[in-house]
Amino acid sequence: MKDEQPTVQVTAASRMSVPLIKAELPPLEAIEDSIREILGNGKITNFSKYVTAFEDQAGRYLNSQVATLSSGTQGLIFALQALGLQRGQKVVLPSFTFMATAQAILYAGGVPVFADVEEDLTLSPSDLEALLERHDDVGVVVGVHMYGLPCRIGQIQEVVDAASRKRGTRIALMYDAAHAFGSSINELRVGAFGDAEVFSLSVTKALVSVEGGMVSSRNPDLIHRIKKMRNYGIEANYNAHYPGLNGKMSEFHAIVGLYNLARLDQYMAARQRSARYYTSRIESRTGFRTLPWPQGVTNTFKDFTVLTPEYLDGRRDDVIALLKEQNVETRAYFHPPVHEQKFFQQYADRRLPRTEALSRKVITLPFYTTITEAEMDYVVDALGNAERKLT
């Protein structure tokens, strides 16, 4: 514990209220003309002007082909099916993720196989390798860029390629990039790794379209198929060639997405500055652990998450309660891990020691593009006060 800092007294006059997120939404006057246009002409859906423009500009940003969707979860389902997942085939994924990853696997017809994570809370290549040795009927591997931190892309690809060669059958590799539109590794943007990457564009993300999702791939045939799947699988003339549902993004959502995409580099620069400030204050004023942030990585910090120190093991919920008393909103993202959730326990056949230990330590703090240094200082002071009360 960093006990050299004095306790900060929070008075009524000094008390703030710091929310977990504040969505990036355009001012009405910035999009009013576009909204009036589509309301006037009635072209509010079915891949009209703004959805088409959003896909074009997002594809240019990511250097890939893209298809917009009604949600990231719908994108996961379609991507799994478009990659050829067969009903009853197994899909490896980290248990430390939002349950939507596993739900999508089930809706796509697959069976989840839960993997452990590394200390950065992303998929463990060594555990993935062991699982691929153990299960000879894995059709797809799904990595997750947790909180916007890209996972070990190179190592995971090597493991999947080696297992594919040994088996004589190609195993597909995709990424749940729900948190990661704007992330990059050595200036290579997330969006073109593996066979496909799937983004969420909901209000908690760095790139917001209010609700929506996007599948990105360098394989144009895959994107063509997903574009048909999002419209009931229709190829032409009401003739379904593929499995599909209504997964369309509306023009309203695309208008918001276009506004924010044009400003995304500005948003990302602000988030990097704020994350560095937050990290330095937390590390110097408290005993809480921040997560790894490798050199050369741009992280969206969709969630800014810390880990409780060893001397507060078992007290995470007490910390959260004390922060709430000081009007600091937090979450335990993601606890319980998926393999411990009631519905998914039927698919869990072993312990995942690192996932289980780390999930009991996570506290997601307030973080958003417009967060101020004063707000971050207030949160850090509240965190330090909670720490001192519990030790």
N, C-alpha and C positions, 0 to 999 in steps of 0.2 A: 504493500500500500504506500502511495506517495503522501506521507503525512506532514510534509513541510509546509503545505498550503493551509492557511487559516480557514476555519469554517466561515462560509458566507451566510450571513443572516438574511433570509428572505422576508421582507416586510410587505405589507399590503401595498405600499407605494412602489416597491421595486418588483412586485410580482408580474410576470408575463404569463401569457398563455401561448404555448408553442405547439401547433398541430403537427401531426406526423407528416402530412404532405400538403402542398398547395399546387393544384394542377396548372400547367401552362395553357391558358385559354386566351384566344385573341379578343381584343376589344370589339364590341359590336360594330363600330364604325369601320373597322378594317375589313370586315367580311359582309357587311350589310348589302352591298351591291350584288355580290354573288348569290346571297340567299334570296334576294328579291328576284334575281334572274331565274333561278330554278323553280321558285314558287310560281313565277309568272308563266314559264313555258311548260311546267309539269314534268320536266325531265329530272326527277329526283332519284332515280335508281336505274338499274340495268346498264351499268358500265358506260355512263354518259361522260360529258366533257371533263368534269373534275376528277372522277375516279381514274380516267385515262391519263390525265395530266399527273396525278399523284403517283401512279405506277411508273410513268416515264421518268419523273424526277427522282423517285426513290431508287429506281434501277440505276440511274446515272450515279447517284450518291454511293450506292453499294457496289457498283461495278458488277452487276448481276442482272438476271431476269427476275421479275417479281409478279406476284398476284396478290391483290388485296382481298380481304375477307371480312366477315362480320365480327370475328373474334380470333384471338390467338389460339384458343382451344380448338375452334373449327379448323384452323390451319394445321394444327398438329394431327388431327384425325385424317384430313385429306392427304397430308404429306406422307403419313404412314401407309395409307392405302395406295397412293400413287407410286410409292417405292416398292410395291409388290408384296406387302405383308399379307400372309395367308391366315385365314381363320385358325386360331389355336396355336400359331407360332409364338415363340417367346420374344420378348423385347427387354433388353437390359437398360435400366435407368438408375440414377442415384435416388435413394430414398429421401435424401435431403432436397426436397423441391416442393413447390406448391402442388397440391393434389391433382390439379388439372392435367399435369403431365401423365399421371397414371390413369386418370379417367379417360383421357383421349386414347390411350393404348387399348383399354377395354372396348370403347366404342368403335375402334377401328378393327376389332376382332382379335387382338393380341392378348398375350398373357404376360403381366409384368414380372420381371426378375429384378430384385432390388440389390443394388451395389452400394458399397461403402464409399466414403469421400476422403479427400485429403484435408489437411489442416486449413486450407483456404475454402473448404466447403464445396469443392467441385469434384467431379467423378474421379475416382482413384484408378489410374491405368493398371496398377498391379492387381487390384481386385477384379477389374474388368477382364484381365487376362485369365485369372483363375476361373471366373464364371464361364468364359467362352470355352475353356478346357472341359468344364463340368457339363455344360449344356450344349449338345450338338444340334439343337433345333432352334437356335436364335436366328431370327430373320433380320432384326434391326437393333442397332445400338443408339440410344438417345443420350447425348451429353447435355448438361444444363449450364449455361453461363450465369452462375449464381450472383444475384444482386447487380449484374452487369459486368462481373469479372470474367473474362474469357477463360474457359477451362484449358487443360493441357492438350491443345489441338494436335500438335505433332506426335506426342506419345500415344494418344488415343488412336490416331490414324494408323500408326505403326502396329499397334496391338490388333486392330480390326483387320488390317491387311494381312498380317501373319496368320491369323485364325482363318481367314478366307482361303489363303493358299493351302493351308494344311487340310482344310475341309473339302477343297475343290469346288466350293460354292461361295459366291460373293455375299458378304454380309453388308447390308446398307448401314450407313452412318449419317445421322442427322442431329441437329442441335435445337433444343428448346432455348431460343434466344429471346424469350419474352421480355427479359429485363435489359436487353443489350443493344438496341438500335442506337448507334453512336459510339459503341465500344470498338477498340481496335488493338491489334498487336503489331508493334513495329510498323505502324502506319497502314497495315492491312486491315481494312474494316471487317468486323463481324458481318456476315451475310453471304459469304462465298466459300465457307468452309464445309467440308463433308459433302453429302449429296443434296442436302437442303437445310435451311435454317428458318425457324419460325419465330416471328416477332408478335408481341402484343402492343397495341397502341392505346390502351385504356388510360384512365386519368392518373394512375400512379407512376407512369413511365416517363422517361426523358422526352420521347417523341409521343405526343398525344394527338389522337383524333377523336377523343371522347370515348368511343368504343370502336374496336376494330382490330384487325390483325393483318399479317402479311407473311407470305412464304417467299423466300429468296433462294435462288439456285442458279448455277451456271449451266444447268441442263435445260435448254429451251423446251424439250419434249415433256419434261416433268411439269414445268410451269403451264404449258398448254393443257395438259391433262387436268391440273388443279383448277384452271380457269373454267373448264367444262364441269368439273365436279361441283363447283360452287353454285352452279345453275342446274342442279338436279342431274348432272351427268349428260346433259343434252349436247350432242355434237352439232346437229342441225335439224330443222323441221320437226321439232318435238320427238326426236329419236335419241333415246338415252344410250350412250355407248359405254358409260362408266358408272360406278356407284356415285351417288351425289345427294346433296340436300340444298336448301337455300342458304348459301353462305355469303351473300353479296354485301359489299359495303355500299352505303348510300352516298349520294352527292353531298349531303350535309356534313358527314364525317370526313369525306375527302377534302372539303373546303378547309376545315380546321387543320387537318393533317398537312395540307399544302402550306398554310400559313406558318405552322411550326417547323416544318422541314426546312423552309427558307432561313430560319433563324437557329437551326440546330447547332451549328458550329459555335455560335455565340453562347447558346445554352450550355454546351459541353465545356467550353472554356471556363464559364462561371462555376460549373459544378466541380471542375478540377481544382480551381482555386479554393473553393469552400471546403472541399474534402481535405486538402492539405492543411488548411487552417484548423479544421475540426480535429484531425489526426494529431497534430502537434499539441493542441490544448489537452486532449484526452490523455495522451501519453505523458505529458509533463505534470498534469494536475490530479490524475487518478491512477488507480491500479488496473483499470479495465484494459483489455487487450483489443487492439484494432486488427483487422484482417490484413493479410499480405496484399501488397500493391506493387507488383513487379515493375522494374524499370522498363520503359518502352510500351507500357500498357495504358491505354485510355479506358477508363471505367466509367460507366454511366452513373454508378452509385444510385441505382434505382432505389435501393435501401442502404442506409448507412448503419451497419450492424457492428456491435462490439460484443466481446465475450467477457463474462464475469471472471474475476481472478479466482485462483484455487481456494483462497481463504473465504470466498463467498459461495462455495459449492452448496447447492441446495437452497440458496437464498435469492435466486433470480427473480422469483415472483414477488418477493419482499421489496427488492429494488424497484421493480415496476410500480408497485403500489406507492412507494415513497415518491417516485417521480410524478405519479398522477396527483398526489397531494400538492405538488408544486406546479400543477397545470402543464406538465410536459407529457405529451401523448406518445406512447410507445406501443410496440408489438413484440411478440416472441416469434419472429419469422425465421425458421419454420419449425414449430413444435406443436404437436408431436410430428416426428418424421412419418412419411407415408406408410412405411411398413408396420408402424405401431398404431395406425388409425383403425378404428373398429372395422370398417368395411374391407380394408386391405390386409388385415391380419391373416386372412385365408391364403394369401399368396406369399407370406413370409415364412421361410423355412430355416432361418438362421439368425443369429445376432449380428448386428452391425456396430461394433464397439465404438468406432470413432464418430459415426453418425449419431449414435445414442448419447455419447458424452457431450459432443458439441451442441446438439440441439437443446440440451438442458442449460446451456450457458448463454444462448443468443439473446440479445436485446437490440431491437431496431429503434434507433433514435430519429427524431425529426430531421428530415433533409428534403430540400427542394431547390430548384434553380435560383429562386429569389431569397433564400435564407440569408439573414444578415449576420455579421460577426457578433452583434449584441445578442441575437437569439442563440447562436451557438455557444457563446460564453455563458449565457443563462442556463442552457442545458448541461454544460460541463460542470458548472457550479452545483446544479441540482444533483448531478450524478455523484459528485464528490461528497456532498452533504449526505446523500443516501448511504454511500460507502462508509462514512465515518459513524453513522448511527448504527450500522450493522456489525461493526468490528470493535 
